[in-house]
Amino acid sequence: DAFVIYNPHGQDQEFVSLMTQVLTSPPYNLRLYGPWTDNNEPFEAVATAENIEKRCKKVLVVISAASLESDLFHFQLKVAH
């Protein structure tokens, strides 16, 4: 359903964990994909692009000071755009 773009190495992890619990439960029942999902892809950038392109119709973007400093965050945002 939706790909979550955020900095998985920053302070956003706690917020994203809570958001994931809420949005994957009733009444929303969304399927969320993000940097934490299991992939057998050896290159994170390739796996990210494939997840966004093939699995997701929507993108949730968590913007924070930490995410704005992340190269992975900016890459994911460009792919989703």
PyMOL Python script that loads the backbone (N, CA, C, O; Angstrom):
from pymol import cmd

cmd.read_pdbstr("""\
ATOM      1  N   ASP A   1       0.816  -1.195   0.000  1.00  0.00           N
ATOM      2  CA  ASP A   1       0.000   0.000   0.000  1.00  0.00           C
ATOM      3  C   ASP A   1       0.862   1.263   0.000  1.00  0.00           C
ATOM      4  O   ASP A   1       0.707   2.123  -0.867  1.00  0.00           O
ATOM      5  N   ALA A   2       1.777   1.374   0.980  1.00  0.00           N
ATOM      6  CA  ALA A   2       2.557   2.606   1.100  1.00  0.00           C
ATOM      7  C   ALA A   2       3.997   2.315   1.501  1.00  0.00           C
ATOM      8  O   ALA A   2       4.272   1.426   2.307  1.00  0.00           O
ATOM      9  N   PHE A   3       4.901   3.084   0.920  1.00  0.00           N
ATOM     10  CA  PHE A   3       6.308   3.009   1.285  1.00  0.00           C
ATOM     11  C   PHE A   3       6.588   4.133   2.267  1.00  0.00           C
ATOM     12  O   PHE A   3       6.163   5.268   2.047  1.00  0.00           O
ATOM     13  N   VAL A   4       7.296   3.834   3.343  1.00  0.00           N
ATOM     14  CA  VAL A   4       7.612   4.832   4.359  1.00  0.00           C
ATOM     15  C   VAL A   4       9.049   5.302   4.150  1.00  0.00           C
ATOM     16  O   VAL A   4       9.996   4.519   4.224  1.00  0.00           O
ATOM     17  N   ILE A   5       9.181   6.592   3.890  1.00  0.00           N
ATOM     18  CA  ILE A   5      10.499   7.181   3.707  1.00  0.00           C
ATOM     19  C   ILE A   5      10.867   7.930   4.983  1.00  0.00           C
ATOM     20  O   ILE A   5      10.155   8.838   5.412  1.00  0.00           O
ATOM     21  N   TYR A   6      11.975   7.539   5.574  1.00  0.00           N
ATOM     22  CA  TYR A   6      12.492   8.211   6.765  1.00  0.00           C
ATOM     23  C   TYR A   6      13.943   7.791   6.943  1.00  0.00           C
ATOM     24  O   TYR A   6      14.438   6.939   6.206  1.00  0.00           O
ATOM     25  N   ASN A   7      14.615   8.372   7.899  1.00  0.00           N
ATOM     26  CA  ASN A   7      15.995   8.001   8.173  1.00  0.00           C
ATOM     27  C   ASN A   7      15.999   6.873   9.198  1.00  0.00           C
ATOM     28  O   ASN A   7      15.778   7.131  10.381  1.00  0.00           O
ATOM     29  N   PRO A   8      16.244   5.625   8.781  1.00  0.00           N
ATOM     30  CA  PRO A   8      16.180   4.500   9.719  1.00  0.00           C
ATOM     31  C   PRO A   8      17.313   4.508  10.740  1.00  0.00           C
ATOM     32  O   PRO A   8      17.270   3.766  11.722  1.00  0.00           O
ATOM     33  N   HIS A   9      18.314   5.334  10.516  1.00  0.00           N
ATOM     34  CA  HIS A   9      19.449   5.391  11.433  1.00  0.00           C
ATOM     35  C   HIS A   9      19.362   6.595  12.361  1.00  0.00           C
ATOM     36  O   HIS A   9      20.260   6.819  13.173  1.00  0.00           O
ATOM     37  N   GLY A  10      18.297   7.363  12.249  1.00  0.00           N
ATOM     38  CA  GLY A  10      18.153   8.553  13.077  1.00  0.00           C
ATOM     39  C   GLY A  10      17.174   8.348  14.213  1.00  0.00           C
ATOM     40  O   GLY A  10      16.862   7.215  14.580  1.00  0.00           O
ATOM     41  N   GLN A  11      16.698   9.432  14.760  1.00  0.00           N
ATOM     42  CA  GLN A  11      15.800   9.399  15.907  1.00  0.00           C
ATOM     43  C   GLN A  11      14.351   9.145  15.507  1.00  0.00           C
ATOM     44  O   GLN A  11      13.477   9.085  16.373  1.00  0.00           O
ATOM     45  N   ASP A  12      14.086   8.998  14.239  1.00  0.00           N
ATOM     46  CA  ASP A  12      12.717   8.821  13.758  1.00  0.00           C
ATOM     47  C   ASP A  12      12.182   7.412  13.983  1.00  0.00           C
ATOM     48  O   ASP A  12      10.981   7.183  13.843  1.00  0.00           O
ATOM     49  N   GLN A  13      13.041   6.474  14.324  1.00  0.00           N
ATOM     50  CA  GLN A  13      12.647   5.065  14.434  1.00  0.00           C
ATOM     51  C   GLN A  13      11.496   4.856  15.412  1.00  0.00           C
ATOM     52  O   GLN A  13      10.578   4.089  15.123  1.00  0.00           O
ATOM     53  N   GLU A  14      11.529   5.521  16.560  1.00  0.00           N
ATOM     54  CA  GLU A  14      10.469   5.347  17.559  1.00  0.00           C
ATOM     55  C   GLU A  14       9.124   5.820  17.013  1.00  0.00           C
ATOM     56  O   GLU A  14       8.108   5.148  17.194  1.00  0.00           O
ATOM     57  N   PHE A  15       9.115   6.978  16.342  1.00  0.00           N
ATOM     58  CA  PHE A  15       7.877   7.490  15.756  1.00  0.00           C
ATOM     59  C   PHE A  15       7.362   6.558  14.667  1.00  0.00           C
ATOM     60  O   PHE A  15       6.169   6.259  14.616  1.00  0.00           O
ATOM     61  N   VAL A  16       8.248   6.104  13.805  1.00  0.00           N
ATOM     62  CA  VAL A  16       7.846   5.227  12.705  1.00  0.00           C
ATOM     63  C   VAL A  16       7.332   3.892  13.239  1.00  0.00           C
ATOM     64  O   VAL A  16       6.393   3.331  12.674  1.00  0.00           O
ATOM     65  N   SER A  17       7.913   3.382  14.293  1.00  0.00           N
ATOM     66  CA  SER A  17       7.422   2.135  14.901  1.00  0.00           C
ATOM     67  C   SER A  17       5.996   2.302  15.406  1.00  0.00           C
ATOM     68  O   SER A  17       5.148   1.441  15.171  1.00  0.00           O
ATOM     69  N   LEU A  18       5.730   3.396  16.093  1.00  0.00           N
ATOM     70  CA  LEU A  18       4.377   3.668  16.585  1.00  0.00           C
ATOM     71  C   LEU A  18       3.407   3.869  15.424  1.00  0.00           C
ATOM     72  O   LEU A  18       2.303   3.325  15.432  1.00  0.00           O
ATOM     73  N   MET A  19       3.818   4.645  14.431  1.00  0.00           N
ATOM     74  CA  MET A  19       2.974   4.890  13.264  1.00  0.00           C
ATOM     75  C   MET A  19       2.651   3.575  12.552  1.00  0.00           C
ATOM     76  O   MET A  19       1.520   3.367  12.113  1.00  0.00           O
ATOM     77  N   THR A  20       3.639   2.694  12.439  1.00  0.00           N
ATOM     78  CA  THR A  20       3.439   1.401  11.787  1.00  0.00           C
ATOM     79  C   THR A  20       2.428   0.554  12.545  1.00  0.00           C
ATOM     80  O   THR A  20       1.561  -0.070  11.933  1.00  0.00           O
ATOM     81  N   GLN A  21       2.528   0.525  13.864  1.00  0.00           N
ATOM     82  CA  GLN A  21       1.570  -0.237  14.674  1.00  0.00           C
ATOM     83  C   GLN A  21       0.147   0.260  14.447  1.00  0.00           C
ATOM     84  O   GLN A  21      -0.782  -0.540  14.334  1.00  0.00           O
ATOM     85  N   VAL A  22      -0.023   1.566  14.382  1.00  0.00           N
ATOM     86  CA  VAL A  22      -1.357   2.149  14.203  1.00  0.00           C
ATOM     87  C   VAL A  22      -1.886   1.883  12.795  1.00  0.00           C
ATOM     88  O   VAL A  22      -3.021   1.436  12.632  1.00  0.00           O
ATOM     89  N   LEU A  23      -1.078   2.150  11.790  1.00  0.00           N
ATOM     90  CA  LEU A  23      -1.558   2.072  10.407  1.00  0.00           C
ATOM     91  C   LEU A  23      -1.703   0.650   9.870  1.00  0.00           C
ATOM     92  O   LEU A  23      -2.420   0.434   8.893  1.00  0.00           O
ATOM     93  N   THR A  24      -1.037  -0.320  10.490  1.00  0.00           N
ATOM     94  CA  THR A  24      -1.181  -1.704  10.023  1.00  0.00           C
ATOM     95  C   THR A  24      -2.286  -2.451  10.763  1.00  0.00           C
ATOM     96  O   THR A  24      -2.544  -3.621  10.482  1.00  0.00           O
ATOM     97  N   SER A  25      -2.929  -1.785  11.697  1.00  0.00           N
ATOM     98  CA  SER A  25      -4.017  -2.375  12.485  1.00  0.00           C
ATOM     99  C   SER A  25      -5.351  -1.796  12.035  1.00  0.00           C
ATOM    100  O   SER A  25      -5.385  -0.776  11.347  1.00  0.00           O
ATOM    101  N   PRO A  26      -6.474  -2.455  12.426  1.00  0.00           N
ATOM    102  CA  PRO A  26      -7.785  -1.888  12.111  1.00  0.00           C
ATOM    103  C   PRO A  26      -7.928  -0.503  12.736  1.00  0.00           C
ATOM    104  O   PRO A  26      -7.399  -0.278  13.825  1.00  0.00           O
ATOM    105  N   PRO A  27      -8.600   0.403  12.111  1.00  0.00           N
ATOM    106  CA  PRO A  27      -9.398   0.270  10.900  1.00  0.00           C
ATOM    107  C   PRO A  27      -8.613   0.488   9.609  1.00  0.00           C
ATOM    108  O   PRO A  27      -9.188   0.372   8.526  1.00  0.00           O
ATOM    109  N   TYR A  28      -7.307   0.803   9.689  1.00  0.00           N
ATOM    110  CA  TYR A  28      -6.534   1.148   8.492  1.00  0.00           C
ATOM    111  C   TYR A  28      -6.059  -0.080   7.719  1.00  0.00           C
ATOM    112  O   TYR A  28      -6.234  -0.147   6.502  1.00  0.00           O
ATOM    113  N   ASN A  29      -5.467  -1.040   8.400  1.00  0.00           N
ATOM    114  CA  ASN A  29      -4.987  -2.287   7.785  1.00  0.00           C
ATOM    115  C   ASN A  29      -4.102  -2.065   6.559  1.00  0.00           C
ATOM    116  O   ASN A  29      -4.218  -2.788   5.570  1.00  0.00           O
ATOM    117  N   LEU A  30      -3.231  -1.079   6.622  1.00  0.00           N
ATOM    118  CA  LEU A  30      -2.329  -0.815   5.506  1.00  0.00           C
ATOM    119  C   LEU A  30      -1.144  -1.775   5.537  1.00  0.00           C
ATOM    120  O   LEU A  30      -0.742  -2.248   6.600  1.00  0.00           O
ATOM    121  N   ARG A  31      -0.605  -2.049   4.385  1.00  0.00           N
ATOM    122  CA  ARG A  31       0.655  -2.778   4.275  1.00  0.00           C
ATOM    123  C   ARG A  31       1.727  -1.722   4.041  1.00  0.00           C
ATOM    124  O   ARG A  31       1.704  -1.013   3.036  1.00  0.00           O
ATOM    125  N   LEU A  32       2.651  -1.627   4.965  1.00  0.00           N
ATOM    126  CA  LEU A  32       3.699  -0.623   4.856  1.00  0.00           C
ATOM    127  C   LEU A  32       5.024  -1.281   4.513  1.00  0.00           C
ATOM    128  O   LEU A  32       5.342  -2.361   5.012  1.00  0.00           O
ATOM    129  N   TYR A  33       5.784  -0.627   3.665  1.00  0.00           N
ATOM    130  CA  TYR A  33       7.109  -1.093   3.279  1.00  0.00           C
ATOM    131  C   TYR A  33       8.100   0.014   3.586  1.00  0.00           C
ATOM    132  O   TYR A  33       7.770   1.197   3.507  1.00  0.00           O
ATOM    133  N   GLY A  34       9.299  -0.373   3.931  1.00  0.00           N
ATOM    134  CA  GLY A  34      10.317   0.617   4.234  1.00  0.00           C
ATOM    135  C   GLY A  34      11.660  -0.045   4.414  1.00  0.00           C
ATOM    136  O   GLY A  34      11.827  -1.224   4.103  1.00  0.00           O
ATOM    137  N   PRO A  35      12.613   0.706   4.914  1.00  0.00           N
ATOM    138  CA  PRO A  35      13.957   0.153   5.084  1.00  0.00           C
ATOM    139  C   PRO A  35      14.022  -1.056   6.009  1.00  0.00           C
ATOM    140  O   PRO A  35      14.993  -1.811   5.959  1.00  0.00           O
ATOM    141  N   TRP A  36      13.025  -1.256   6.839  1.00  0.00           N
ATOM    142  CA  TRP A  36      13.045  -2.383   7.789  1.00  0.00           C
ATOM    143  C   TRP A  36      12.523  -3.674   7.178  1.00  0.00           C
ATOM    144  O   TRP A  36      12.701  -4.732   7.783  1.00  0.00           O
ATOM    145  N   THR A  37      11.887  -3.643   6.008  1.00  0.00           N
ATOM    146  CA  THR A  37      11.302  -4.852   5.435  1.00  0.00           C
ATOM    147  C   THR A  37      12.396  -5.787   4.934  1.00  0.00           C
ATOM    148  O   THR A  37      13.481  -5.348   4.553  1.00  0.00           O
ATOM    149  N   ASP A  38      12.094  -7.069   4.941  1.00  0.00           N
ATOM    150  CA  ASP A  38      13.072  -8.068   4.512  1.00  0.00           C
ATOM    151  C   ASP A  38      13.197  -8.069   3.000  1.00  0.00           C
ATOM    152  O   ASP A  38      12.202  -8.133   2.278  1.00  0.00           O
ATOM    153  N   ASN A  39      14.407  -7.998   2.543  1.00  0.00           N
ATOM    154  CA  ASN A  39      14.698  -8.092   1.117  1.00  0.00           C
ATOM    155  C   ASN A  39      15.909  -8.986   0.937  1.00  0.00           C
ATOM    156  O   ASN A  39      16.840  -8.951   1.742  1.00  0.00           O
ATOM    157  N   ASN A  40      15.898  -9.781  -0.113  1.00  0.00           N
ATOM    158  CA  ASN A  40      17.063 -10.585  -0.432  1.00  0.00           C
ATOM    159  C   ASN A  40      17.987  -9.842  -1.381  1.00  0.00           C
ATOM    160  O   ASN A  40      19.015 -10.373  -1.801  1.00  0.00           O
ATOM    161  N   GLU A  41      17.622  -8.630  -1.713  1.00  0.00           N
ATOM    162  CA  GLU A  41      18.379  -7.807  -2.650  1.00  0.00           C
ATOM    163  C   GLU A  41      19.691  -7.350  -2.006  1.00  0.00           C
ATOM    164  O   GLU A  41      19.678  -6.792  -0.909  1.00  0.00           O
ATOM    165  N   PRO A  42      20.806  -7.579  -2.668  1.00  0.00           N
ATOM    166  CA  PRO A  42      22.083  -7.212  -2.061  1.00  0.00           C
ATOM    167  C   PRO A  42      22.334  -5.705  -1.996  1.00  0.00           C
ATOM    168  O   PRO A  42      23.135  -5.248  -1.180  1.00  0.00           O
ATOM    169  N   PHE A  43      21.667  -4.939  -2.834  1.00  0.00           N
ATOM    170  CA  PHE A  43      21.882  -3.494  -2.857  1.00  0.00           C
ATOM    171  C   PHE A  43      20.633  -2.792  -2.353  1.00  0.00           C
ATOM    172  O   PHE A  43      19.557  -2.913  -2.939  1.00  0.00           O
ATOM    173  N   GLU A  44      20.790  -2.057  -1.263  1.00  0.00           N
ATOM    174  CA  GLU A  44      19.653  -1.391  -0.634  1.00  0.00           C
ATOM    175  C   GLU A  44      18.951  -0.432  -1.596  1.00  0.00           C
ATOM    176  O   GLU A  44      17.722  -0.356  -1.594  1.00  0.00           O
ATOM    177  N   ALA A  45      19.702   0.295  -2.412  1.00  0.00           N
ATOM    178  CA  ALA A  45      19.100   1.253  -3.330  1.00  0.00           C
ATOM    179  C   ALA A  45      18.212   0.554  -4.359  1.00  0.00           C
ATOM    180  O   ALA A  45      17.124   1.040  -4.671  1.00  0.00           O
ATOM    181  N   VAL A  46      18.665  -0.570  -4.882  1.00  0.00           N
ATOM    182  CA  VAL A  46      17.880  -1.323  -5.861  1.00  0.00           C
ATOM    183  C   VAL A  46      16.614  -1.858  -5.209  1.00  0.00           C
ATOM    184  O   VAL A  46      15.531  -1.767  -5.788  1.00  0.00           O
ATOM    185  N   ALA A  47      16.741  -2.412  -4.014  1.00  0.00           N
ATOM    186  CA  ALA A  47      15.578  -2.940  -3.296  1.00  0.00           C
ATOM    187  C   ALA A  47      14.578  -1.836  -3.003  1.00  0.00           C
ATOM    188  O   ALA A  47      13.372  -2.043  -3.137  1.00  0.00           O
ATOM    189  N   THR A  48      15.059  -0.671  -2.605  1.00  0.00           N
ATOM    190  CA  THR A  48      14.189   0.469  -2.331  1.00  0.00           C
ATOM    191  C   THR A  48      13.417   0.864  -3.576  1.00  0.00           C
ATOM    192  O   THR A  48      12.199   1.031  -3.522  1.00  0.00           O
ATOM    193  N   ALA A  49      14.099   1.013  -4.681  1.00  0.00           N
ATOM    194  CA  ALA A  49      13.447   1.411  -5.927  1.00  0.00           C
ATOM    195  C   ALA A  49      12.401   0.388  -6.352  1.00  0.00           C
ATOM    196  O   ALA A  49      11.313   0.761  -6.790  1.00  0.00           O
ATOM    197  N   GLU A  50      12.719  -0.899  -6.228  1.00  0.00           N
ATOM    198  CA  GLU A  50      11.762  -1.939  -6.603  1.00  0.00           C
ATOM    199  C   GLU A  50      10.543  -1.937  -5.689  1.00  0.00           C
ATOM    200  O   GLU A  50       9.418  -2.096  -6.162  1.00  0.00           O
ATOM    201  N   ASN A  51      10.751  -1.760  -4.387  1.00  0.00           N
ATOM    202  CA  ASN A  51       9.616  -1.694  -3.458  1.00  0.00           C
ATOM    203  C   ASN A  51       8.695  -0.535  -3.797  1.00  0.00           C
ATOM    204  O   ASN A  51       7.475  -0.695  -3.837  1.00  0.00           O
ATOM    205  N   ILE A  52       9.272   0.619  -4.038  1.00  0.00           N
ATOM    206  CA  ILE A  52       8.457   1.792  -4.349  1.00  0.00           C
ATOM    207  C   ILE A  52       7.716   1.582  -5.664  1.00  0.00           C
ATOM    208  O   ILE A  52       6.521   1.863  -5.756  1.00  0.00           O
ATOM    209  N   GLU A  53       8.412   1.094  -6.669  1.00  0.00           N
ATOM    210  CA  GLU A  53       7.830   0.945  -8.004  1.00  0.00           C
ATOM    211  C   GLU A  53       6.775  -0.155  -8.091  1.00  0.00           C
ATOM    212  O   GLU A  53       5.713   0.059  -8.675  1.00  0.00           O
ATOM    213  N   LYS A  54       7.048  -1.325  -7.522  1.00  0.00           N
ATOM    214  CA  LYS A  54       6.189  -2.485  -7.727  1.00  0.00           C
ATOM    215  C   LYS A  54       5.122  -2.684  -6.658  1.00  0.00           C
ATOM    216  O   LYS A  54       4.064  -3.239  -6.953  1.00  0.00           O
ATOM    217  N   ARG A  55       5.367  -2.251  -5.434  1.00  0.00           N
ATOM    218  CA  ARG A  55       4.463  -2.594  -4.343  1.00  0.00           C
ATOM    219  C   ARG A  55       3.598  -1.448  -3.844  1.00  0.00           C
ATOM    220  O   ARG A  55       2.569  -1.686  -3.213  1.00  0.00           O
ATOM    221  N   CYS A  56       3.988  -0.229  -4.110  1.00  0.00           N
ATOM    222  CA  CYS A  56       3.371   0.881  -3.388  1.00  0.00           C
ATOM    223  C   CYS A  56       2.673   1.880  -4.296  1.00  0.00           C
ATOM    224  O   CYS A  56       3.215   2.319  -5.310  1.00  0.00           O
ATOM    225  N   LYS A  57       1.466   2.221  -3.906  1.00  0.00           N
ATOM    226  CA  LYS A  57       0.702   3.246  -4.605  1.00  0.00           C
ATOM    227  C   LYS A  57       0.831   4.592  -3.909  1.00  0.00           C
ATOM    228  O   LYS A  57       0.569   5.641  -4.498  1.00  0.00           O
ATOM    229  N   LYS A  58       1.239   4.545  -2.643  1.00  0.00           N
ATOM    230  CA  LYS A  58       1.353   5.755  -1.834  1.00  0.00           C
ATOM    231  C   LYS A  58       2.720   5.786  -1.171  1.00  0.00           C
ATOM    232  O   LYS A  58       3.403   4.769  -1.053  1.00  0.00           O
ATOM    233  N   VAL A  59       3.099   6.985  -0.741  1.00  0.00           N
ATOM    234  CA  VAL A  59       4.350   7.163  -0.014  1.00  0.00           C
ATOM    235  C   VAL A  59       4.075   8.016   1.212  1.00  0.00           C
ATOM    236  O   VAL A  59       3.438   9.065   1.116  1.00  0.00           O
ATOM    237  N   LEU A  60       4.556   7.566   2.364  1.00  0.00           N
ATOM    238  CA  LEU A  60       4.501   8.353   3.597  1.00  0.00           C
ATOM    239  C   LEU A  60       5.910   8.864   3.857  1.00  0.00           C
ATOM    240  O   LEU A  60       6.860   8.083   3.894  1.00  0.00           O
ATOM    241  N   VAL A  61       6.046  10.170   4.037  1.00  0.00           N
ATOM    242  CA  VAL A  61       7.360  10.764   4.245  1.00  0.00           C
ATOM    243  C   VAL A  61       7.429  11.352   5.646  1.00  0.00           C
ATOM    244  O   VAL A  61       6.628  12.215   6.005  1.00  0.00           O
ATOM    245  N   VAL A  62       8.380  10.885   6.429  1.00  0.00           N
ATOM    246  CA  VAL A  62       8.611  11.408   7.777  1.00  0.00           C
ATOM    247  C   VAL A  62       9.793  12.367   7.675  1.00  0.00           C
ATOM    248  O   VAL A  62      10.936  11.950   7.484  1.00  0.00           O
ATOM    249  N   ILE A  63       9.497  13.655   7.806  1.00  0.00           N
ATOM    250  CA  ILE A  63      10.528  14.676   7.653  1.00  0.00           C
ATOM    251  C   ILE A  63      10.988  15.147   9.029  1.00  0.00           C
ATOM    252  O   ILE A  63      10.183  15.529   9.878  1.00  0.00           O
ATOM    253  N   SER A  64      12.291  15.110   9.220  1.00  0.00           N
ATOM    254  CA  SER A  64      12.894  15.580  10.467  1.00  0.00           C
ATOM    255  C   SER A  64      14.295  16.088  10.145  1.00  0.00           C
ATOM    256  O   SER A  64      14.779  15.937   9.023  1.00  0.00           O
ATOM    257  N   ALA A  65      14.931  16.682  11.126  1.00  0.00           N
ATOM    258  CA  ALA A  65      16.310  17.139  10.929  1.00  0.00           C
ATOM    259  C   ALA A  65      17.212  15.960  10.562  1.00  0.00           C
ATOM    260  O   ALA A  65      18.092  16.088   9.711  1.00  0.00           O
ATOM    261  N   ALA A  66      16.990  14.812  11.204  1.00  0.00           N
ATOM    262  CA  ALA A  66      17.803  13.621  10.926  1.00  0.00           C
ATOM    263  C   ALA A  66      17.581  13.120   9.505  1.00  0.00           C
ATOM    264  O   ALA A  66      18.534  12.735   8.828  1.00  0.00           O
ATOM    265  N   SER A  67      16.337  13.122   9.049  1.00  0.00           N
ATOM    266  CA  SER A  67      16.064  12.608   7.707  1.00  0.00           C
ATOM    267  C   SER A  67      16.648  13.513   6.630  1.00  0.00           C
ATOM    268  O   SER A  67      17.095  13.027   5.591  1.00  0.00           O
ATOM    269  N   LEU A  68      16.649  14.810   6.863  1.00  0.00           N
ATOM    270  CA  LEU A  68      17.186  15.740   5.870  1.00  0.00           C
ATOM    271  C   LEU A  68      18.692  15.593   5.689  1.00  0.00           C
ATOM    272  O   LEU A  68      19.238  16.045   4.682  1.00  0.00           O
ATOM    273  N   GLU A  69      19.364  14.974   6.641  1.00  0.00           N
ATOM    274  CA  GLU A  69      20.806  14.755   6.553  1.00  0.00           C
ATOM    275  C   GLU A  69      21.158  13.392   5.961  1.00  0.00           C
ATOM    276  O   GLU A  69      22.337  13.065   5.820  1.00  0.00           O
ATOM    277  N   SER A  70      20.151  12.598   5.615  1.00  0.00           N
ATOM    278  CA  SER A  70      20.374  11.232   5.147  1.00  0.00           C
ATOM    279  C   SER A  70      20.376  11.149   3.623  1.00  0.00           C
ATOM    280  O   SER A  70      19.420  11.571   2.972  1.00  0.00           O
ATOM    281  N   ASP A  71      21.448  10.605   3.060  1.00  0.00           N
ATOM    282  CA  ASP A  71      21.510  10.396   1.610  1.00  0.00           C
ATOM    283  C   ASP A  71      20.459   9.388   1.158  1.00  0.00           C
ATOM    284  O   ASP A  71      19.848   9.560   0.103  1.00  0.00           O
ATOM    285  N   LEU A  72      20.244   8.332   1.954  1.00  0.00           N
ATOM    286  CA  LEU A  72      19.236   7.330   1.615  1.00  0.00           C
ATOM    287  C   LEU A  72      17.844   7.957   1.570  1.00  0.00           C
ATOM    288  O   LEU A  72      17.055   7.645   0.679  1.00  0.00           O
ATOM    289  N   PHE A  73      17.539   8.829   2.513  1.00  0.00           N
ATOM    290  CA  PHE A  73      16.253   9.530   2.539  1.00  0.00           C
ATOM    291  C   PHE A  73      16.047  10.301   1.236  1.00  0.00           C
ATOM    292  O   PHE A  73      14.986  10.199   0.621  1.00  0.00           O
ATOM    293  N   HIS A  74      17.043  11.064   0.814  1.00  0.00           N
ATOM    294  CA  HIS A  74      16.926  11.860  -0.414  1.00  0.00           C
ATOM    295  C   HIS A  74      16.803  10.963  -1.645  1.00  0.00           C
ATOM    296  O   HIS A  74      16.055  11.285  -2.568  1.00  0.00           O
ATOM    297  N   PHE A  75      17.520   9.857  -1.671  1.00  0.00           N
ATOM    298  CA  PHE A  75      17.411   8.920  -2.784  1.00  0.00           C
ATOM    299  C   PHE A  75      15.998   8.348  -2.875  1.00  0.00           C
ATOM    300  O   PHE A  75      15.396   8.327  -3.948  1.00  0.00           O
ATOM    301  N   GLN A  76      15.476   7.886  -1.738  1.00  0.00           N
ATOM    302  CA  GLN A  76      14.129   7.315  -1.724  1.00  0.00           C
ATOM    303  C   GLN A  76      13.097   8.346  -2.160  1.00  0.00           C
ATOM    304  O   GLN A  76      12.164   8.019  -2.894  1.00  0.00           O
ATOM    305  N   LEU A  77      13.255   9.570  -1.722  1.00  0.00           N
ATOM    306  CA  LEU A  77      12.329  10.636  -2.088  1.00  0.00           C
ATOM    307  C   LEU A  77      12.358  10.891  -3.594  1.00  0.00           C
ATOM    308  O   LEU A  77      11.308  11.083  -4.208  1.00  0.00           O
ATOM    309  N   LYS A  78      13.540  10.895  -4.189  1.00  0.00           N
ATOM    310  CA  LYS A  78      13.657  11.104  -5.640  1.00  0.00           C
ATOM    311  C   LYS A  78      13.029   9.952  -6.419  1.00  0.00           C
ATOM    312  O   LYS A  78      12.357  10.181  -7.425  1.00  0.00           O
ATOM    313  N   VAL A  79      13.239   8.727  -5.968  1.00  0.00           N
ATOM    314  CA  VAL A  79      12.654   7.565  -6.647  1.00  0.00           C
ATOM    315  C   VAL A  79      11.133   7.622  -6.567  1.00  0.00           C
ATOM    316  O   VAL A  79      10.446   7.336  -7.548  1.00  0.00           O
ATOM    317  N   ALA A  80      10.613   7.986  -5.414  1.00  0.00           N
ATOM    318  CA  ALA A  80       9.161   8.029  -5.225  1.00  0.00           C
ATOM    319  C   ALA A  80       8.516   9.152  -6.017  1.00  0.00           C
ATOM    320  O   ALA A  80       7.356   9.050  -6.415  1.00  0.00           O
ATOM    321  N   HIS A  81       9.253  10.207  -6.243  1.00  0.00           N
ATOM    322  CA  HIS A  81       8.693  11.368  -6.939  1.00  0.00           C
ATOM    323  C   HIS A  81       8.448  11.002  -8.370  1.00  0.00           C
ATOM    324  O   HIS A  81       7.976  11.832  -9.147  1.00  0.00           O
TER     325      HIS A  81
END
""", "prot")
cmd.dss("prot")
cmd.show_as("cartoon", "prot")
cmd.util.cbc("prot")
cmd.orient("prot")
